[in-house]
């Protein structure tokens, strides 16, 4: 690391300097070795003595200046030879002066650098996140009979909102990330490193349902899951300490994670299906217990009792359907988040592209095939730049377009954002303007003007909402 210039020191390629360069040469001739750090410190002391005489630097300013210089020096790599001895003494003096009761974060190695503030507690270049939340919500799947069926929707938005609120209540410096559950994202977070991995979605007795990246299902069997997760050697697998598979019939997938080297896994019994509310209740109480210092086994029991004590009669019977794997030969009486410092969570999820889309009507159900068809026309193999939905008034064309746009925006298919233009309203306003200005405006001119005005208004709406979010 390059050191900041010392007052009175001449840097390479610059003019100026003083007679201290001759002192450096004489010192080199006298003891046969040249230590630029000692020379620099002597120059600083001379400068400080002059400053004290002139009253230009207070004692606290000089202390802060030398402390920052020492810290910058410790961040650089050490050299070999006689220089190491002097550096070691100065490092010990710095640590004793600034940390009289010891510095727990200080490394005993003379060549180690101070950890970067970009990484939170327990994270480094090999462990990027504390918790990664993968959610899978494909639109359709192809049945064994060749027919196309809708996939039952899950309320991921509500579940994630409750999870974030629970994590905030714990008051810990937790680094999280949420992404759609694709095999690419799974492999990416394992490579980057995460301490805990959470999957939520649909499960089958022999596979988990992932997204294929285009709205369809990707059935990932236990063998493929083990191979995908376990690739890269033992060191990569050991980064993930815990996996929560929040899906029905997920025992086979959970055992695949165990065989891949994960020490602690929570899954649902192979023959069982749980109510939609049960995983959410269990998850919130389980993670809250983990974050406040409970062991994995204790947190598991807390989650089970929370489900059993739920007023929901359908969720009440699900408390015994959760499994803590492996059942034998594993020590689950360990903590995984007890080293986190008090603070706020840091959400490193991919940013959502800007949009002004209206919400999809609550009664819009059972139309996944039409939504997937719209997506396929936009991002499929034979995609088109313009897709028109035709049909009688009130059949749900706008709702289908909105649902497809929301699905695409949530997965950032268009990073620059998606704009919604209410064309009938914009066309009426453009027609009124054209009638006032000129009576010769053609219908095509009115339509073009309406589209431009609508796009301009939508862009301004997105820009203003983004500005207000940044200010907040």
Secondary structure as the mmCIF struct_conf table of DSSP 4:
data_model
#
loop_
_struct_conf.conf_type_id
_struct_conf.id
_struct_conf.beg_label_comp_id
_struct_conf.beg_label_asym_id
_struct_conf.beg_label_seq_id
_struct_conf.end_label_comp_id
_struct_conf.end_label_asym_id
_struct_conf.end_label_seq_id
HELX_LH_PP_P HELX_LH_PP_P1 UNK A 2 UNK A 6
TURN_TY1_P TURN_TY1_P1 UNK A 7 UNK A 8
HELX_LH_PP_P HELX_LH_PP_P2 UNK A 9 UNK A 11
TURN_TY1_P TURN_TY1_P2 UNK A 12 UNK A 13
TURN_TY1_P TURN_TY1_P3 UNK A 19 UNK A 19
HELX_RH_AL_P HELX_RH_AL_P1 UNK A 20 UNK A 31
BEND BEND1 UNK A 32 UNK A 32
HELX_RH_AL_P HELX_RH_AL_P2 UNK A 36 UNK A 54
TURN_TY1_P TURN_TY1_P4 UNK A 55 UNK A 55
BEND BEND2 UNK A 57 UNK A 57
HELX_RH_AL_P HELX_RH_AL_P3 UNK A 59 UNK A 74
TURN_TY1_P TURN_TY1_P5 UNK A 75 UNK A 75
BEND BEND3 UNK A 76 UNK A 76
HELX_LH_PP_P HELX_LH_PP_P3 UNK A 77 UNK A 78
BEND BEND4 UNK A 80 UNK A 80
TURN_TY1_P TURN_TY1_P6 UNK A 81 UNK A 82
HELX_RH_AL_P HELX_RH_AL_P4 UNK A 83 UNK A 98
TURN_TY1_P TURN_TY1_P7 UNK A 100 UNK A 101
TURN_TY1_P TURN_TY1_P8 UNK A 104 UNK A 105
BEND BEND5 UNK A 108 UNK A 109
TURN_TY1_P TURN_TY1_P9 UNK A 110 UNK A 111
HELX_LH_PP_P HELX_LH_PP_P4 UNK A 114 UNK A 116
TURN_TY1_P TURN_TY1_P10 UNK A 117 UNK A 118
BEND BEND6 UNK A 119 UNK A 119
TURN_TY1_P TURN_TY1_P11 UNK A 121 UNK A 122
STRN STRN1 UNK A 124 UNK A 124
TURN_TY1_P TURN_TY1_P12 UNK A 125 UNK A 126
STRN STRN2 UNK A 127 UNK A 127
STRN STRN3 UNK A 129 UNK A 135
BEND BEND7 UNK A 139 UNK A 139
STRN STRN4 UNK A 140 UNK A 142
TURN_TY1_P TURN_TY1_P13 UNK A 144 UNK A 145
BEND BEND8 UNK A 146 UNK A 146
STRN STRN5 UNK A 148 UNK A 150
HELX_LH_PP_P HELX_LH_PP_P5 UNK A 151 UNK A 153
HELX_RH_AL_P HELX_RH_AL_P5 UNK A 156 UNK A 170
TURN_TY1_P TURN_TY1_P14 UNK A 171 UNK A 171
STRN STRN6 UNK A 172 UNK A 172
STRN STRN7 UNK A 175 UNK A 180
HELX_RH_AL_P HELX_RH_AL_P6 UNK A 183 UNK A 192
STRN STRN8 UNK A 194 UNK A 200
BEND BEND9 UNK A 201 UNK A 201
STRN STRN9 UNK A 203 UNK A 204
TURN_TY1_P TURN_TY1_P15 UNK A 205 UNK A 206
STRN STRN10 UNK A 207 UNK A 211
BEND BEND10 UNK A 213 UNK A 215
STRN STRN11 UNK A 216 UNK A 216
STRN STRN12 UNK A 217 UNK A 221
HELX_RH_AL_P HELX_RH_AL_P7 UNK A 222 UNK A 230
TURN_TY1_P TURN_TY1_P16 UNK A 231 UNK A 232
HELX_RH_AL_P HELX_RH_AL_P8 UNK A 234 UNK A 238
TURN_TY1_P TURN_TY1_P17 UNK A 239 UNK A 239
STRN STRN13 UNK A 242 UNK A 246
BEND BEND11 UNK A 247 UNK A 247
TURN_TY1_P TURN_TY1_P18 UNK A 248 UNK A 249
HELX_RH_AL_P HELX_RH_AL_P9 UNK A 251 UNK A 259
TURN_TY1_P TURN_TY1_P19 UNK A 260 UNK A 261
BEND BEND12 UNK A 263 UNK A 263
STRN STRN14 UNK A 264 UNK A 268
TURN_TY1_P TURN_TY1_P20 UNK A 270 UNK A 271
HELX_RH_AL_P HELX_RH_AL_P10 UNK A 276 UNK A 291
TURN_TY1_P TURN_TY1_P21 UNK A 292 UNK A 293
HELX_RH_AL_P HELX_RH_AL_P11 UNK A 296 UNK A 308
TURN_TY1_P TURN_TY1_P22 UNK A 309 UNK A 309
BEND BEND13 UNK A 311 UNK A 311
HELX_RH_AL_P HELX_RH_AL_P12 UNK A 313 UNK A 316
TURN_TY1_P TURN_TY1_P23 UNK A 317 UNK A 318
HELX_RH_3T_P HELX_RH_3T_P1 UNK A 319 UNK A 321
STRN STRN15 UNK A 322 UNK A 325
BEND BEND14 UNK A 327 UNK A 329
BEND BEND15 UNK A 336 UNK A 337
TURN_TY1_P TURN_TY1_P24 UNK A 338 UNK A 339
HELX_LH_PP_P HELX_LH_PP_P6 UNK A 340 UNK A 341
STRN STRN16 UNK A 342 UNK A 342
BEND BEND16 UNK A 343 UNK A 343
STRN STRN17 UNK A 346 UNK A 347
HELX_LH_PP_P HELX_LH_PP_P7 UNK A 349 UNK A 354
STRN STRN18 UNK A 355 UNK A 355
HELX_LH_PP_P HELX_LH_PP_P8 UNK A 357 UNK A 361
TURN_TY1_P TURN_TY1_P25 UNK A 362 UNK A 363
BEND BEND17 UNK A 366 UNK A 366
HELX_RH_AL_P HELX_RH_AL_P13 UNK A 368 UNK A 379
BEND BEND18 UNK A 380 UNK A 380
TURN_TY1_P TURN_TY1_P26 UNK A 381 UNK A 382
BEND BEND19 UNK A 385 UNK A 385
BEND BEND20 UNK A 392 UNK A 392
TURN_TY1_P TURN_TY1_P27 UNK A 393 UNK A 394
BEND BEND21 UNK A 395 UNK A 396
HELX_RH_AL_P HELX_RH_AL_P14 UNK A 397 UNK A 410
TURN_TY1_P TURN_TY1_P28 UNK A 411 UNK A 412
BEND BEND22 UNK A 413 UNK A 414
TURN_TY1_P TURN_TY1_P29 UNK A 415 UNK A 416
STRN STRN19 UNK A 418 UNK A 418
HELX_RH_AL_P HELX_RH_AL_P15 UNK A 423 UNK A 437
TURN_TY1_P TURN_TY1_P30 UNK A 439 UNK A 440
HELX_RH_AL_P HELX_RH_AL_P16 UNK A 443 UNK A 471
#
